[in-house]
């Protein structure tokens, strides 16, 4: 897995989003899933006329 360096501000923002014992990996995966779902919704909503 690639290593990513994050600023202190980004880590603080991630910490505020984490639930109890949720790992950073779990949080990032959840954020990616949300992003992909919203992207699909936006993509498909533009197809309807």
Secondary structure per residue as TSV (DSSP state, phi and psi in degrees):
chain	resnum	aa	ss	phi	psi
A	1	X	-	360.0	136.6
A	2	X	-	-69.5	150.2
A	3	X	-	-95.0	140.6
A	4	X	-	-126.9	132.7
A	5	X	-	-95.3	131.8
A	6	X	-	-118.9	147.5
A	7	X	-	-71.8	162.1
A	8	X	H	-60.5	-36.7
A	9	X	H	-63.7	-42.0
A	10	X	H	-65.9	-42.3
A	11	X	H	-62.2	-40.9
A	12	X	H	-63.0	-40.1
A	13	X	H	-66.2	-41.2
A	14	X	H	-63.9	-42.0
A	15	X	H	-59.9	-36.6
A	16	X	H	-70.8	-21.3
A	17	X	H	-91.0	-21.4
A	18	X	-	-67.6	143.5
A	19	X	-	-105.1	124.5
A	20	X	T	38.7	-107.7
A	21	X	T	-100.3	23.6
A	22	X	-	-66.2	134.3
A	23	X	-	-80.6	162.2
A	24	X	H	-61.5	-38.5
A	25	X	H	-59.2	-44.9
A	26	X	H	-63.9	-42.1
A	27	X	H	-64.2	-46.7
A	28	X	H	-63.9	-40.7
A	29	X	H	-60.9	-42.9
A	30	X	H	-63.0	-43.3
A	31	X	H	-63.4	-40.0
A	32	X	H	-64.8	-42.9
A	33	X	H	-61.1	-42.0
A	34	X	H	-63.0	-45.0
A	35	X	H	-60.2	-46.3
A	36	X	H	-64.6	-40.0
A	37	X	H	-64.1	-43.2
A	38	X	H	-66.8	-37.3
A	39	X	H	-63.8	-43.4
A	40	X	H	-63.3	-41.9
A	41	X	H	-62.0	-45.4
A	42	X	H	-65.4	-39.2
A	43	X	H	-64.6	-47.4
A	44	X	H	-73.7	-31.5
A	45	X	H	-68.1	-26.3
A	46	X	T	-77.2	-17.0
A	47	X	T	-78.1	-24.5
A	48	X	-	-83.7	134.6
A	49	X	-	-123.6	360.0
